[in-house]
Amino acid sequence: MYTQGLLHAKDDDRAAPEPADRLARFQARIDAEEKIEPNDWMPEAYRRTLVRMISQHAHSEIVGMLPEGNWLTRAPSLRRKAALLAKVQDEGGHGLYLYAAAETLGVSREELMEQLLLGKAKYSSIFNYPTLSWADIGAIGWLVDGAAIMNQIPLCRCSYGPYARAMIRICKEESFHQRQGFEIMLTLARGTSEQKAMAQDALDRWWWPSLMMFGPSDTQSQHSDASLRWKIKRFSNDELRQKFVDATVPQGRFLGLAFPDADLRYDEAAGHWRFGAIDWAEFRAVLAGNGPCNRQRLAQRSAADERGRWVRAAATAHAEKRRARAAE
């Protein structure tokens, strides 16, 4: 879902030199659109890129449950509560699929979670913004899940088989989330003047962070070239961002809402909506841990991890007893 996971490689991530003939055969498989499976040989840099990207995606799904969970008991009707609960449950399931996919690359789920809780692993910057009103839940569904779908559909053709297969189901469920969010925004936009103002306020606050979800511009992205060559990604950050803007602006105009961008205009010659400059300083600050809710999100995840410790210990003990009995 979130290409920001490709930003954080360190120098010690560089793999030792590998045989040129093996690298050539591997790239030939990629070019032939063959899927790479867990038992296949792969370059260490390919494996580490996948671990970084899939784990960041999984962390984003889990942390992404928090801003929406904030409204589970305050949704305006029983129908809205049930729909939001189903969505939050879906996101927990997405995290499960993705952690399982990462484990096929030789990293444990416990290790990945430890990295998140220690602040060593990143998740999408978008989830460090607060949900101040019910309209924010609509904006998240419409904009955030809409941006996620734009990024995730190409991942269904990712060269790594377990990730690609997980994405097929995730994309089906995310499409419902996006429709749910747009329907919330449509209801508010066609409601009272106060409700429409609430929808407009949510769009004003979530538009630019949604554009940042695709990661830095192509000129600043450190690993896009390798990810595109290995067909982990199929489009660059800027290409996906433009696709999202082109799809979303007509939807906003249909809602009767105004985008918070004085430079937004339609380029007749190119057939694209052109948008203003993104505040990359804000993006970097949020990624560095200085967003409105960074500390709150990690504190909530840490508390949940601690509360669930006894459940994990009990499940492990039960599994060990079953194995011991089976061996008798």
Buried (B, 14 or more C-beta within 10 A) or exposed (E): BBBBBBBBBEEEBEEEEBEEEEBEEBBEBBEEEBBBEBEEEBBEBBBBBBBBBBBBBBBBBBBBBBBBBBBBEEBEEEEBBEBBBEBBEBBEBBBBBBBBBBBBBEBEBEEBBEBBBEEEBBBBBBBBBEBEBBBBBBBBBBBBBBBBBBBBBBBBBBBBBBBBBBBEBBBEBBBBBBBBBBBBBBBBBEEEEEBBBBBBBBBBBBBBBBBBBBBBEEEEBEBBEBBEBBBBBBBBBBBBBBBBBBBBBEBBEEBEBEBBBEEBEEEEEEEBBEBBEBEEEBBBBBBEEEBEBBEBBBEBBEEEBEEEEEEEEEEEEEEEEEEEEEEE
